[in-house]
Amino acid sequence: MDEWDNEYINMETIAQIQIDKKGYDSFQFALVSGSINGEMDEFGGEKRFACTREGNEEYDQVSGSGWLKLVKKNELIGRISFIPGIVRISKLGAEMPADLKLSQ
């Protein structure tokens, strides 16, 4: 489960992560959906959104943590943990408020 392709990520609906100005909201990709919350931090000199999440993967309750970084408008890269694996998100479309300042 190291990296999912776009076909799988968009299986149920177009993948999306929505984050409000306070760092809370929702996500849906592949068969996983739920809530997300976090805050901006700096790692290796780069700003990113560090987050935790909880929700469902098909019928199973799941949770995890990770980080997201805006590559360009509506495009994220990042890493989200799934016990026992990790998914690297590459070029996932997302809606994020401008005041989160996820710019490079």
Residue frames as a rotation matrix with the C-alpha (Angstrom) as fourth column:
MET 1
0.577 0.817 0.000 0.00
0.817 -0.577 0.000 0.00
0.000 0.000 -1.000 0.00
ASP 2
-0.307 -0.835 -0.456 3.00
0.790 -0.491 0.368 2.27
-0.531 -0.247 0.810 -0.54
GLU 3
-0.796 0.069 -0.601 1.48
-0.297 -0.911 0.288 4.36
-0.528 0.407 0.745 -3.31
TRP 4
-0.014 0.881 0.473 -2.02
0.523 0.409 -0.748 4.37
-0.852 0.237 -0.466 -4.79
ASP 5
-0.848 -0.236 0.474 -2.65
0.529 -0.335 0.780 5.27
-0.025 0.912 0.409 -8.41
ASN 6
-0.857 0.500 -0.121 -5.22
-0.499 -0.866 -0.040 7.86
-0.124 0.026 0.992 -9.53
GLU 7
-0.365 0.754 -0.545 -7.71
-0.315 0.451 0.835 5.20
0.876 0.477 0.073 -10.64
TYR 8
-0.263 0.227 -0.938 -7.85
0.762 0.645 -0.058 3.75
0.591 -0.730 -0.342 -7.13
ILE 9
-0.892 -0.122 -0.434 -7.76
0.390 -0.694 -0.605 7.13
-0.227 -0.710 0.667 -5.36
ASN 10
-0.710 0.641 -0.292 -10.77
-0.690 -0.716 0.106 8.30
-0.141 0.277 0.950 -7.43
MET 11
-0.954 0.267 -0.134 -12.61
0.217 0.928 0.303 4.95
0.205 0.260 -0.944 -7.29
GLU 12
-0.336 0.879 -0.339 -15.72
0.898 0.190 -0.396 6.03
-0.284 -0.437 -0.853 -5.37
THR 13
0.870 0.492 -0.036 -15.69
0.462 -0.838 -0.290 9.77
-0.172 0.236 -0.956 -6.16
ILE 14
0.408 -0.759 0.507 -13.16
0.182 -0.476 -0.860 12.41
0.895 0.443 -0.057 -7.17
ALA 15
0.018 -0.497 -0.867 -10.61
0.962 0.243 -0.120 12.48
0.271 -0.833 0.483 -4.36
GLN 16
0.244 0.073 0.967 -10.76
0.033 -0.997 0.066 15.55
0.969 0.016 -0.246 -2.16
ILE 17
-0.267 -0.270 -0.925 -9.47
0.958 0.030 -0.285 16.99
0.104 -0.962 0.251 1.06
GLN 18
0.290 0.411 0.865 -11.20
0.238 -0.906 0.351 20.06
0.927 0.104 -0.360 2.41
ILE 19
-0.294 -0.451 -0.843 -9.64
0.947 -0.019 -0.320 22.03
0.128 -0.892 0.432 5.26
ASP 20
0.734 0.613 0.292 -11.22
0.552 -0.789 0.270 25.10
0.396 -0.037 -0.917 6.83
LYS 21
0.387 -0.584 0.714 -9.38
-0.266 -0.811 -0.521 28.12
0.883 0.012 -0.469 8.22
LYS 22
0.495 -0.149 0.856 -9.05
-0.868 -0.033 0.496 26.49
-0.046 -0.988 -0.146 11.64
GLY 23
-0.554 -0.804 -0.217 -7.46
-0.824 0.566 0.007 23.32
0.118 0.183 -0.976 10.20
TYR 24
-0.551 0.454 0.700 -10.53
-0.108 0.793 -0.599 21.05
-0.827 -0.406 -0.388 10.42
ASP 25
-0.017 0.733 -0.680 -12.80
-0.968 -0.182 -0.171 19.43
-0.249 0.656 0.713 7.85
SER 26
0.561 0.415 0.716 -13.16
-0.267 0.910 -0.319 16.28
-0.784 -0.012 0.621 5.77
PHE 27
-0.486 -0.700 -0.523 -11.57
-0.795 0.105 0.598 14.04
-0.363 0.706 -0.607 3.16
GLN 28
0.649 0.570 0.504 -12.56
-0.241 0.782 -0.575 11.32
-0.721 0.252 0.645 0.70
PHE 29
-0.031 -0.585 -0.811 -10.19
-0.998 0.059 -0.004 9.24
0.050 0.809 -0.585 -1.41
ALA 30
-0.847 -0.141 -0.512 -10.34
-0.235 0.964 0.123 5.65
0.476 0.225 -0.850 -2.60
LEU 31
0.072 0.890 -0.450 -12.78
0.325 0.406 0.854 3.94
0.943 -0.208 -0.260 -0.20
VAL 32
-0.411 -0.328 -0.851 -11.64
0.910 -0.089 -0.405 6.05
0.058 -0.940 0.335 2.75
SER 33
-0.002 0.413 0.911 -13.57
0.187 -0.894 0.406 9.01
0.982 0.172 -0.075 4.15
GLY 34
0.211 0.116 -0.971 -13.67
0.963 0.147 0.227 10.93
0.169 -0.982 -0.080 7.39
SER 35
0.991 0.108 0.076 -12.60
0.085 -0.962 0.259 14.01
0.101 -0.250 -0.963 9.27
ILE 36
0.127 -0.990 0.068 -9.20
0.830 0.068 -0.553 15.65
0.543 0.127 0.830 9.35
ASN 37
0.992 0.112 0.064 -7.62
0.067 -0.871 0.487 18.21
0.111 -0.479 -0.871 11.67
GLY 38
0.250 -0.964 -0.092 -4.19
0.968 0.250 0.010 19.73
0.013 -0.091 0.996 12.07
GLU 39
0.831 -0.084 -0.550 -2.01
0.039 -0.977 0.208 22.79
-0.555 -0.195 -0.809 11.89
MET 40
0.797 -0.604 0.004 0.83
-0.143 -0.195 -0.970 24.27
0.587 0.773 -0.242 9.91
ASP 41
0.740 -0.673 0.018 4.34
0.077 0.112 0.991 23.30
-0.668 -0.732 0.135 10.96
GLU 42
0.576 -0.647 -0.499 7.83
-0.802 -0.328 -0.500 23.45
0.160 0.688 -0.708 9.54
PHE 43
0.686 -0.391 0.614 9.97
0.070 0.875 0.479 20.43
-0.724 -0.286 0.627 8.76
GLY 44
-0.010 -0.796 0.606 13.33
0.869 0.293 0.399 20.56
-0.495 0.530 0.689 7.03
GLY 45
-0.790 -0.330 -0.517 12.83
0.147 -0.920 0.363 24.25
-0.595 0.211 0.775 6.30
GLU 46
-0.831 0.554 0.053 9.55
-0.002 -0.098 0.995 23.64
0.556 0.827 0.082 4.47
LYS 47
-0.587 0.726 0.359 6.03
-0.728 -0.278 -0.627 24.49
-0.355 -0.630 0.691 5.61
ARG 48
-0.740 0.430 -0.517 3.45
-0.026 0.750 0.661 21.73
0.672 0.503 -0.544 5.63
PHE 49
0.067 0.854 0.517 0.11
-0.898 -0.174 0.404 20.85
0.434 -0.491 0.755 7.19
ALA 50
-0.916 -0.348 -0.199 0.60
-0.204 0.832 -0.515 18.21
0.345 -0.432 -0.834 9.90
CYS 51
-0.137 0.983 0.125 -2.65
-0.906 -0.176 0.384 16.37
0.399 -0.061 0.915 10.60
THR 52
-0.877 0.111 0.468 -4.53
-0.119 0.893 -0.435 13.54
-0.466 -0.437 -0.770 12.24
ARG 53
-0.445 0.761 -0.472 -7.57
-0.801 -0.102 0.590 11.89
0.401 0.640 0.655 10.78
GLU 54
-0.774 0.301 0.557 -10.31
-0.085 0.823 -0.562 9.44
-0.628 -0.483 -0.611 11.60
GLY 55
-0.140 0.758 -0.637 -13.02
-0.976 -0.215 -0.042 7.86
-0.169 0.616 0.769 9.54
ASN 56
0.461 0.408 0.788 -13.94
-0.245 0.912 -0.329 4.71
-0.853 -0.042 0.520 7.67
GLU 57
-0.620 -0.520 -0.588 -12.31
-0.761 0.217 0.611 2.51
-0.190 0.826 -0.530 5.07
GLU 58
-0.521 0.650 -0.553 -15.24
-0.057 0.620 0.783 0.68
0.852 0.439 -0.286 3.56
TYR 59
0.549 0.830 -0.099 -16.84
0.006 0.115 0.993 -0.68
0.836 -0.546 0.058 6.75
ASP 60
0.215 -0.566 -0.796 -13.83
0.926 0.376 -0.018 -0.51
0.310 -0.734 0.605 9.06
GLN 61
0.997 0.049 -0.058 -13.11
0.069 -0.903 0.424 2.36
-0.032 -0.427 -0.904 11.42
VAL 62
0.255 -0.957 0.139 -9.63
0.900 0.183 -0.395 3.82
0.352 0.226 0.908 10.78
SER 63
0.968 -0.077 -0.239 -7.43
0.022 -0.922 0.387 6.61
-0.250 -0.380 -0.891 12.09
GLY 64
0.308 -0.921 0.237 -3.95
0.950 0.286 -0.125 7.92
0.047 0.263 0.964 11.48
SER 65
0.519 -0.251 -0.817 -1.71
0.111 -0.928 0.355 10.90
-0.848 -0.275 -0.454 11.06
GLY 66
0.181 -0.518 0.836 0.40
0.972 0.225 -0.071 12.48
-0.151 0.825 0.544 8.37
TRP 67
-0.243 -0.282 -0.928 1.29
0.133 -0.957 0.256 15.65
-0.961 -0.061 0.270 6.54
LEU 68
0.492 0.417 0.764 0.28
0.840 0.001 -0.542 17.49
-0.227 0.909 -0.349 3.38
LYS 69
-0.387 -0.632 -0.672 2.09
0.261 -0.774 0.577 20.07
-0.884 0.048 0.465 1.32
LEU 70
0.735 0.655 -0.174 0.65
0.086 -0.344 -0.935 22.26
-0.673 0.672 -0.309 -1.40
VAL 71
-0.220 -0.783 0.581 2.57
0.781 0.215 0.586 21.82
-0.584 0.583 0.565 -4.66
LYS 72
-0.979 0.106 0.173 0.43
0.015 -0.812 0.583 24.27
0.202 0.574 0.794 -6.61
LYS 73
-0.486 0.853 0.190 -3.17
-0.856 -0.421 -0.300 25.42
-0.175 -0.308 0.935 -6.43
ASN 74
0.530 0.839 0.118 -5.43
-0.829 0.543 -0.135 22.41
-0.177 -0.026 0.984 -5.77
GLU 75
0.581 -0.378 -0.721 -2.53
-0.135 0.828 -0.544 19.91
0.803 0.413 0.430 -5.84
LEU 76
0.605 -0.302 0.737 -1.07
-0.785 -0.074 0.615 18.23
-0.131 -0.951 -0.282 -2.76
ILE 77
0.004 -0.538 -0.843 1.65
-0.148 0.833 -0.532 15.78
0.989 0.127 -0.077 -1.97
GLY 78
0.086 0.016 0.996 1.96
-0.967 -0.240 0.088 14.12
0.240 -0.971 -0.005 1.41
ARG 79
-0.691 -0.313 -0.651 2.00
-0.106 0.935 -0.338 11.09
0.715 -0.165 -0.679 3.60
ILE 80
0.107 0.786 0.609 -0.88
-0.943 -0.114 0.313 9.62
0.315 -0.608 0.729 5.57
SER 81
-0.869 -0.472 0.148 -0.48
-0.493 0.796 -0.351 6.66
0.047 -0.378 -0.925 7.89
PHE 82
0.400 0.885 -0.236 -2.81
-0.781 0.465 0.418 3.70
0.480 0.017 0.877 7.82
ILE 83
-0.283 -0.484 0.828 -2.15
-0.820 0.570 0.052 1.05
-0.497 -0.664 -0.559 10.40
PRO 84
0.550 -0.833 -0.054 -0.25
0.402 0.208 0.891 -1.06
-0.731 -0.512 0.450 9.36
GLY 85
0.006 -0.581 0.814 0.79
0.997 0.066 0.040 0.81
-0.077 0.811 0.580 6.19
ILE 86
-0.233 -0.148 -0.961 1.53
0.154 -0.982 0.114 4.24
-0.960 -0.121 0.251 4.75
VAL 87
0.458 0.393 0.798 0.07
0.866 0.004 -0.499 5.90
-0.199 0.920 -0.338 1.67
ARG 88
-0.622 -0.618 -0.480 2.05
0.402 -0.779 0.482 8.53
-0.672 0.107 0.733 -0.17
ILE 89
0.527 0.849 0.037 -0.29
0.546 -0.306 -0.780 11.01
-0.651 0.431 -0.625 -1.80
SER 90
-0.675 -0.738 0.010 0.97
0.430 -0.383 0.818 12.33
-0.599 0.556 0.576 -5.08
LYS 91
-0.970 0.240 -0.021 -0.84
-0.171 -0.624 0.762 15.03
0.170 0.744 0.647 -7.01
LEU 92
-0.424 0.872 -0.243 -4.13
0.906 0.407 -0.120 14.75
-0.006 -0.271 -0.963 -5.14
GLY 93
-0.395 0.383 0.835 -6.58
0.166 -0.864 0.475 17.55
0.904 0.326 0.278 -5.87
ALA 94
-0.281 0.281 -0.918 -7.67
0.958 0.129 -0.254 19.34
0.047 -0.951 -0.306 -2.73
GLU 95
0.349 0.427 0.834 -9.48
0.280 -0.897 0.342 22.42
0.894 0.114 -0.433 -1.56
MET 96
-0.082 -0.432 -0.898 -7.60
0.997 -0.022 -0.080 24.40
0.015 -0.902 0.432 1.08
PRO 97
0.884 0.450 -0.128 -8.23
0.458 -0.888 0.038 27.94
-0.096 -0.092 -0.991 2.30
ALA 98
0.480 -0.716 0.507 -5.68
0.261 -0.435 -0.862 30.52
0.837 0.546 -0.022 1.26
ASP 99
0.485 -0.306 0.819 -4.98
-0.721 -0.669 0.177 31.64
0.494 -0.677 -0.545 4.81
LEU 100
0.939 -0.285 0.194 -3.44
0.120 0.797 0.592 28.25
-0.323 -0.533 0.782 5.67
LYS 101
0.575 -0.731 -0.367 -0.54
-0.803 -0.590 -0.084 29.54
-0.156 0.343 -0.926 3.57
LEU 102
0.513 -0.360 0.780 0.56
0.150 0.932 0.331 26.20
-0.845 -0.052 0.532 2.16
SER 103
0.974 -0.176 -0.142 2.56
-0.188 -0.280 -0.941 27.90
0.126 0.944 -0.306 -0.54
GLN 104
0.540 -0.840 -0.048 6.15
0.840 0.542 -0.030 27.09
0.051 -0.024 0.998 -1.40
